[in-house]
Amino acid sequence: MFKRLLIYCMIQEIFIVLMMLLQQAFSLFQYINLSFYVGFFTFIIGLLFYIMRSGFLDRVHDGFRKVSRKFKGEEDNEFSDMPLSELVGIPYLDIIFSSLIILASSLVALLIYYM
């Protein structure tokens, strides 16, 4: 778990540095803004995976799948009876924790900026 968490944090930090390179703005203020945006976006993605894995959207997914099969005239396959919570196999906890670490780095940088 720790290895995957570290990898997710490194990917987010590399993305932040690449965005700073593309904008050619290297300031603490720019880092604060970008790290907040990236951390918040990743946090929302992690929460979305959590909601899908929790089984909350299984009934909705099943209903849309049945309607879609009737309109398209498709037959059942091996995945047609699986709920959405079993189809989504992405570990969401590491994504949420890594985004919280990035958001915490944004907060620390903000405290440094205003001191």
Backbone bond lengths (Angstrom), bond angles and torsions (degrees), N, CA, C in turn:
res aa  C-N    CA-C-N  psi(-1)  N-CA   C-N-CA  omega(-1)  CA-C   N-CA-C  phi
1 M - - - 1.439 - - 1.530 110.87 -
2 F 1.345 116.37 -41.91 1.456 120.10 -177.88 1.525 111.24 -65.63
3 K 1.332 116.54 -37.37 1.461 120.80 -179.93 1.533 110.58 -64.79
4 R 1.309 116.58 -44.66 1.462 120.76 179.26 1.529 111.20 -66.85
5 L 1.319 116.84 -36.89 1.461 121.58 176.65 1.529 110.64 -62.91
6 L 1.311 116.21 -43.19 1.456 120.86 178.15 1.527 111.43 -64.65
7 I 1.307 116.92 -39.73 1.469 121.34 178.27 1.524 110.39 -63.96
8 Y 1.330 118.20 -44.46 1.462 121.30 179.01 1.527 111.41 -62.90
9 C 1.328 116.70 -40.39 1.471 119.99 178.02 1.520 110.98 -65.44
10 M 1.311 116.92 -41.68 1.463 120.04 179.36 1.527 111.39 -65.35
11 I 1.313 117.47 -39.53 1.466 120.59 177.58 1.525 110.35 -61.91
12 Q 1.309 117.17 -42.86 1.464 120.44 179.61 1.525 111.19 -66.28
13 E 1.325 117.76 -41.46 1.468 120.41 179.19 1.527 110.98 -66.81
14 I 1.328 117.61 -39.33 1.469 120.46 176.58 1.518 110.12 -63.38
15 F 1.312 116.88 -39.84 1.462 120.64 177.78 1.528 110.99 -63.07
16 I 1.321 117.04 -40.10 1.466 121.18 178.43 1.527 110.56 -64.64
17 V 1.326 116.78 -44.23 1.473 120.23 179.45 1.526 110.66 -64.99
18 L 1.325 117.80 -40.78 1.462 120.31 177.80 1.520 111.87 -63.20
19 M 1.320 116.93 -38.88 1.462 119.47 177.26 1.525 111.01 -66.76
20 M 1.325 116.93 -35.47 1.460 119.87 176.82 1.524 110.72 -68.31
21 L 1.328 116.76 -36.53 1.459 120.43 176.79 1.520 111.52 -65.63
22 L 1.313 116.45 -41.30 1.465 119.76 179.92 1.524 111.87 -67.14
23 Q 1.314 117.17 -34.01 1.460 120.67 179.75 1.525 112.04 -86.63
24 Q 1.317 117.46 -10.46 1.459 124.71 -178.60 1.531 111.70 52.72
25 A 1.304 114.61 40.78 1.461 120.82 177.51 1.523 108.20 -127.35
26 F 1.330 115.30 108.72 1.449 120.26 -178.49 1.519 109.28 -113.01
27 S 1.303 115.54 87.11 1.458 120.40 177.47 1.525 108.52 -140.04
28 L 1.305 114.16 161.44 1.463 119.42 178.42 1.520 110.66 -65.04
29 F 1.319 115.65 -37.13 1.463 120.13 178.38 1.532 111.36 -62.15
30 Q 1.332 116.81 -41.33 1.466 121.13 178.12 1.532 110.66 -65.71
31 Y 1.341 116.86 -39.96 1.465 119.98 177.44 1.526 111.15 -63.36
32 I 1.326 116.77 -41.09 1.470 120.49 179.34 1.520 110.43 -60.38
33 N 1.315 116.28 -47.16 1.463 120.28 -179.09 1.522 111.83 -63.59
34 L 1.323 116.85 -49.20 1.462 119.80 -176.92 1.526 112.38 -67.52
35 S 1.329 116.70 -39.92 1.469 117.59 -179.84 1.524 110.92 -67.72
36 F 1.334 117.34 -33.44 1.457 118.85 176.14 1.526 110.60 -66.16
37 Y 1.326 117.35 -45.62 1.468 120.48 -179.84 1.523 111.57 -61.80
38 V 1.324 116.61 -47.26 1.469 120.38 -178.68 1.524 110.58 -66.23
39 G 1.336 117.48 -43.86 1.461 120.65 179.71 1.517 112.53 -64.52
40 F 1.322 116.67 -41.32 1.467 120.31 -179.77 1.531 110.79 -68.46
41 F 1.335 117.29 -42.24 1.461 120.87 178.35 1.531 110.81 -62.51
42 T 1.323 116.71 -42.57 1.462 120.65 178.36 1.524 111.20 -66.83
43 F 1.321 117.14 -36.65 1.462 121.01 177.06 1.528 110.86 -62.94
44 I 1.327 117.56 -42.41 1.464 121.51 177.94 1.523 110.72 -64.02
45 I 1.333 117.42 -40.90 1.468 121.24 177.35 1.531 110.02 -63.22
46 G 1.320 117.67 -42.58 1.467 121.34 177.73 1.521 112.07 -62.72
47 L 1.324 116.75 -40.79 1.468 119.63 177.03 1.527 111.75 -66.75
48 L 1.324 116.86 -35.18 1.460 120.32 176.59 1.523 110.88 -63.67
49 F 1.346 116.73 -42.92 1.464 119.83 176.45 1.525 111.35 -64.93
50 Y 1.330 117.02 -36.31 1.462 120.98 177.32 1.529 110.60 -62.87
51 I 1.318 116.96 -44.15 1.467 120.44 -180.00 1.524 110.52 -64.66
52 M 1.336 116.94 -40.60 1.469 119.20 179.12 1.524 111.54 -67.27
53 R 1.343 117.99 -39.31 1.454 121.22 -179.31 1.522 113.08 -73.96
54 S 1.340 117.31 -22.66 1.465 120.06 -176.42 1.528 112.37 -74.26
55 G 1.325 117.74 -17.63 1.457 120.47 -179.62 1.509 113.11 95.93
56 F 1.312 117.54 3.61 1.455 121.54 -177.95 1.529 111.72 -66.30
57 L 1.314 117.37 -34.25 1.465 121.16 -176.89 1.537 113.80 -98.98
58 D 1.328 117.64 10.49 1.463 120.31 -177.84 1.527 112.41 -62.30
59 R 1.301 117.33 -44.58 1.477 120.56 -179.23 1.525 111.64 -66.32
60 V 1.325 116.33 -41.08 1.469 120.07 179.26 1.521 110.08 -64.60
61 H 1.329 116.63 -44.80 1.459 121.51 179.40 1.524 110.91 -62.71
62 D 1.314 116.74 -41.11 1.461 120.82 179.08 1.531 111.01 -64.11
63 G 1.316 117.09 -41.57 1.462 120.63 179.25 1.524 111.88 -64.91
64 F 1.323 116.99 -45.31 1.462 119.69 178.43 1.522 111.73 -64.78
65 R 1.326 116.50 -35.54 1.465 119.96 179.33 1.526 110.77 -67.18
66 K 1.328 118.42 -40.07 1.465 121.63 178.56 1.521 111.25 -65.77
67 V 1.324 116.73 -43.26 1.460 120.35 179.00 1.526 110.40 -65.21
68 S 1.311 116.35 -41.26 1.458 120.80 179.68 1.527 111.34 -63.94
69 R 1.328 117.15 -40.09 1.467 119.88 178.30 1.522 111.70 -65.81
70 K 1.322 117.69 -35.29 1.469 120.16 179.08 1.517 110.86 -68.78
71 F 1.343 116.66 -41.24 1.461 119.26 -179.86 1.522 112.15 -69.54
72 K 1.304 117.39 -40.61 1.460 121.36 -177.06 1.518 112.73 -86.03
73 G 1.305 117.91 -16.86 1.467 121.52 -179.08 1.515 112.90 71.88
74 E 1.321 117.40 29.90 1.457 121.44 -179.90 1.523 111.03 -82.27
75 E 1.320 114.67 155.72 1.465 120.37 176.74 1.523 109.46 -95.19
76 D 1.325 115.46 167.65 1.460 120.59 178.13 1.520 109.66 -69.69
77 N 1.325 115.51 146.01 1.461 120.53 173.13 1.525 108.45 -128.07
78 E 1.322 116.63 -170.93 1.466 119.67 -174.71 1.525 113.16 -68.85
79 F 1.340 117.88 -21.94 1.451 121.02 -179.10 1.528 112.97 -98.81
80 S 1.310 118.23 -0.26 1.462 119.86 -173.11 1.533 113.42 -71.66
81 D 1.308 117.77 -24.42 1.467 119.47 -179.50 1.528 113.09 -100.38
82 M 1.336 117.45 -0.12 1.463 120.39 -179.65 1.525 110.17 -81.73
83 P 1.319 117.33 133.75 1.472 119.23 175.92 1.530 110.57 -71.93
84 L 1.309 115.36 161.23 1.462 121.49 -178.52 1.523 112.27 -61.04
85 S 1.316 117.18 -33.78 1.462 120.28 -178.59 1.527 111.93 -65.41
86 E 1.330 118.09 -25.72 1.459 120.59 176.48 1.523 111.96 -88.68
87 L 1.326 117.89 -23.90 1.460 121.28 178.82 1.521 112.38 -75.30
88 V 1.326 116.64 -33.94 1.462 121.23 -179.99 1.519 107.68 -87.58
89 G 1.317 116.82 112.44 1.460 120.87 -176.74 1.511 113.48 -112.79
90 I 1.319 118.03 22.47 1.458 121.30 -177.50 1.531 109.34 -85.86
91 P 1.337 116.97 129.03 1.469 118.77 177.53 1.529 110.48 -72.27
92 Y 1.299 116.64 114.30 1.457 121.72 -173.19 1.521 113.43 -85.39
93 L 1.313 118.03 -23.66 1.457 121.23 -174.48 1.528 111.94 -64.69
94 D 1.334 116.98 -40.35 1.456 120.35 178.71 1.523 111.43 -66.28
95 I 1.317 116.82 -37.19 1.458 120.80 179.34 1.528 110.11 -66.05
96 I 1.315 116.79 -42.76 1.468 120.45 -179.53 1.528 110.61 -66.32
97 F 1.345 117.57 -44.86 1.463 119.97 -179.52 1.525 111.99 -65.65
98 S 1.339 117.28 -39.59 1.461 119.22 179.40 1.527 110.83 -65.90
99 S 1.326 116.94 -37.31 1.463 118.68 177.77 1.528 110.94 -68.38
100 L 1.318 117.37 -34.36 1.462 119.99 176.51 1.530 111.31 -67.38
101 I 1.323 117.15 -33.97 1.465 120.72 176.05 1.526 110.30 -66.62
102 I 1.317 117.18 -42.27 1.469 120.96 178.57 1.527 110.09 -66.04
103 L 1.324 116.96 -40.86 1.465 119.68 176.79 1.533 111.16 -64.84
104 A 1.324 117.13 -35.58 1.463 120.23 176.77 1.526 110.64 -67.56
105 S 1.336 117.40 -37.67 1.469 119.20 176.37 1.523 110.55 -65.71
106 S 1.319 116.73 -34.59 1.462 120.25 175.66 1.528 110.47 -64.68
107 L 1.306 117.11 -40.78 1.462 121.36 179.05 1.525 111.58 -66.65
108 V 1.328 117.17 -41.73 1.461 121.10 177.95 1.530 110.07 -63.38
109 A 1.338 116.15 -43.61 1.465 119.98 178.19 1.539 110.37 -63.64
110 L 1.327 116.97 -35.43 1.455 120.33 177.44 1.528 111.53 -66.04
111 L 1.319 116.50 -40.34 1.471 120.28 177.03 1.525 110.66 -64.82
112 I 1.321 117.29 -40.00 1.463 120.86 176.90 1.522 110.91 -65.21
113 Y 1.311 116.46 -39.40 1.465 121.58 -179.19 1.516 112.26 -62.65
114 Y 1.327 117.55 -38.21 1.460 120.37 -177.26 1.517 114.13 -92.36
115 M 1.311 118.60 3.89 1.477 120.47 177.21 1.501 110.33 -89.43
